[in-house]
């Protein structure tokens, strides 16, 4: 290696002899890390320095032994690698052992004669155009073929997919994490956003007779709207590959402008951005997203100069309906956005409104906009208090540069709401008030900003339990941005909290229709189908949710419910254990009680109370209610109320509390929560 290799790598290889040795120069560590994630996601054990070097052992010996033990070597072939004597020695060693060498070439730099000699019979994958991510699925396939390992998973690279984004200044991104509880002899999932529930709040459904609805009929082929388009994330083609935030932000702004045109069906960001980093062709993408047209583009930045290339492709025949190249200075970015959106609209001939497309809320500060886009992207992945604080720091800088930038205020409100609900000790009053202040400021600056109304709706429902006010804000957001998943999903969750199940189902179906690759929409549908006893439909929707987001384990709880109903308790317990530590400890308290394992259930609830009493009194109350321990359940509900536990907004619809419904104290508690009885 060129002195130590990928110092920042964090994932670990499985135990045993490695399948693949990763050879790279230290300057190419980010690419090597991405390769390791892609290979290990598909079950291929990697050895990479310095991660897998045993502390205290001689570095060179460790590398030699790893090369000898590996079945193949993947070489990150670049100008840096070509200049590295360490890489040359690694390739030479691999060649002497007759190992397959698969090279991922990341640039066009000439190779020295020695390296070229050892690589003249190896397999090369060309990523020199800068689209390294797109080559990763092919690399996985090549390695699997080289070592004769059958592919057991789709050739995708989860590490580089755009995740379901956080609710940003353009769309809701964090709705729909699924949480679980056990139903009598089975489990049901109560899916909920972490904005709406702290620590993945769980729920249970009542015992039902083990009857099953008829199998789901094969649906007719879906109709593809003629006036429909998917805006794919623009590709960063800059020399330094440091413009991903900018290219993502630009494509999202174009998507947002187009989505404001009522006559045009625009696929939601969640679904469109799920193809980021994948190698699917245009017809495949269009077929999966149910659109007739696809807009794709690229961004190149050199200094203060931008070149943006866009093209609109007709999916059924591959014809380029329109293409355009824009050369602009970076400070002209908002004019570029309007130009692109206007040209696309003209090409599709769907605009019935006079004048140019509606403008997004803007800032005149390029630096503020760039930091805002970065903060929005960071919020997608934030899980810890430290990560939330970093997002807030970015947004505070944005607002110092432009205090009147309303989307940044709305995003700051969401950040504080996320932080409040993710705290293990319950929501902090300071975060709640900061969220309220930011949402109020966003509304004052731009009353027509749907995201600002949604941010306020979250505060009113999750923290204030002001259901009338929350509904008014949610309806305003829907009116400003109708028929989109990022407004329909939270409206459905609010309807569910109020016991309006038919309305909730309609909202979730709308979200699934407008955002067909949104796993959260499918998960919510699965929970509602299960609640109505439509078990085959529930299982089908949940399987689809897991197919769309294999990284989310919450859907396994619904599968476990079906296994319990068919008598496969061992399979159900295995399925539940695929969840997080929190979910496992919570669910075991339910499952062990449902299976009659009282001693195990008692230990499980005691352990859960000890660890989560300060931040999750709501679920402790739910466990006791499920066990028929009414006095304890009401005592913990009162404690949850004092702690302002955000899970309480679901106490009316949570089947876990059905054992309490005949108790006068239950209706009294609903009145205390200002919920309809």
JORARA-V256228 format. One record per backbone hydrogen bond with DSSP energy under -1.0 kcal/mol. NH is the residue of the N-H (numbers start at 1). CO is the residue of the C=O. Records with the same first field share a line. If there is no record, write none. Layout:
NH->CO ; CO
//
This chain:
3->1
6->49
7->5
9->6
19->45
20->45
21->72
22->47
23->74
28->25
29->26
32->28
33->29
34->30
35->31
36->32
37->33
38->34
39->35
40->36
41->37
43->40
44->39
47->20
52->48
53->50
57->54
62->58
63->59
64->60
65->61
66->62
67->63
68->64
69->65
70->66
71->19
72->19
73->100
74->21
75->102
76->23
77->75 ; 104
82->78
83->79
84->81
88->84
89->85
90->86
91->87
92->88
93->89
94->90
95->91
96->92
97->93
98->95
99->94
102->73
103->123
104->75
105->125
106->77
116->112
117->113
118->114
119->115
122->119
123->101
125->103
127->105
130->127
132->130
135->132
136->133
139->135
140->136
141->137
142->138
143->139
144->140
145->141
146->142
147->143
149->144
156->154
160->157
161->158
162->273
168->171
179->190
181->188
183->186
186->183
188->181
190->179
192->177
196->193
197->193
211->209
228->226
229->265
230->293
232->295
235->297
237->299
247->243
248->244
249->245
250->246
251->247
252->248
253->249
254->250
255->251
256->252
257->253
258->254
259->255
261->258
264->261
265->227
267->229
268->514
272->268
273->269
275->272
276->273
278->275
285->281
286->282
287->283
288->284
289->285
290->286
291->286
294->313
295->230
296->311
298->309
299->235
300->307
302->305
305->302
306->328
307->300
308->326
309->298
310->324
311->296
312->322
313->294
314->319
315->292
318->314
321->312
322->312
324->310
326->308
328->306
330->304
332->329
333->330
336->332
337->333
338->334
339->335
340->336
341->337
342->338
343->339
344->340
345->341
346->342
347->343
348->344
349->345
350->345
369->365
370->366
371->367
372->368
373->369
374->370
375->371
376->372
377->373
378->374
379->375
388->384
389->385
390->386
391->387
392->388
393->389
394->390
395->391
396->392
397->393
398->394
399->395
400->396
401->397
402->398
405->402
406->404
409->405
410->406
411->407
412->408
413->409
414->410
415->411
416->412
417->413
418->414
419->415
420->416
421->417
422->418
426->423
432->428
433->429
434->430
435->431
436->432
437->433
438->434
439->435
440->436
441->437
442->438
443->439
444->440
445->441
446->442
449->446
453->449
454->450
455->451
456->452
457->453
458->454
459->455
460->456
461->457
462->458
463->459
464->459
466->460
467->465
470->466
471->467
472->468
473->469
474->470
475->471
476->472
477->473
478->474
479->475
480->476
481->477
487->484
488->484
489->485
491->487
492->488
493->489
494->490
495->491
496->492
497->493
498->494
499->496
500->495
501->499
504->500
505->501
506->502
507->503
508->504
509->505
510->506
511->507
512->508
513->509
514->510
515->511
518->515
522->518
523->519
524->520
525->521
526->522
527->523
528->524
529->525
530->526
531->527
532->528
533->530
534->529
535->533
538->534
539->535
540->536
541->537
542->538
543->539
544->540
545->541
546->542
547->543
548->544
549->545
552->549
556->553
557->554
559->555
560->556
561->557
562->558
563->559
564->560
565->561
566->562
567->564
568->563
569->567
572->568
573->569
574->570
575->571
576->572
577->573
578->575
579->576
584->580
585->581
586->582
587->583
588->584
590->586
591->587
592->588
594->590
595->591
596->593
597->592
598->596
601->597
602->598
603->599
604->600
605->601
606->602
607->603
608->604
609->605
610->606
611->607
612->608
613->609
616->612
620->616
621->617
622->618
623->619
624->620
625->621
626->622
627->623
628->625
629->624
630->628
633->629
634->630
635->631
636->632
637->633
638->634
639->635
640->636
641->637
642->638
643->639
644->641
645->640
648->645
649->646
650->647
651->648
654->650
657->654
658->655
660->657
661->658
663->660
666->663
668->664
669->665
670->666
671->667
672->668
673->669
674->671
675->670
//
